[in-house]
Amino acid sequence: MVTSNISGRRRRLSPSEGKLIRLADVPRLRFLPRRRGRRGNLAVSTVIRWALDKKRRTRLRVTRVGGTWCTTSAWLRDFFDRQAQEELGELQPMSAEASQQRAEEQLQQLGAMQGKKGGPALTADHRAPED
């Protein structure tokens, strides 16, 4: 069983994480999108940068087998998901409950600000309370 050494942590690879893929082979993976319909637009140096650049907040998980850096398709998908979440931030779709809760919090903050300015606070149905 191969162990993974990421950020100084060692842990065993589970079989559910998939087969090991050499970083040099990542650009040829079929599930990666192609630019302008051509194969091989992703450079190996880009994949290595995803994994080893310590300045990146989101890094590709890798392990070293002998002298070869490897990853798995599960780790690649996880990397892409984390990168998208980081870049999109709050643009990710929310559940209906989360959206409702966020709207109520914003209304409460707006009401608190209007109350401080001397104006009437808004209720949850966006109307000023009647006297």
ABEGO torsion letter per residue (X at the ends): XBBBBBGGBBBBBBAAAEBBBBAAAAAABAABBBBGGBBGABBAAAAAAAAABAABABBBBBBBBEABBBBBAAAAAAAAAAAAAAAAEAABBBBAAAAAAAAAAAAAAAAAAAAAAGBBBBBAAGBBBBX
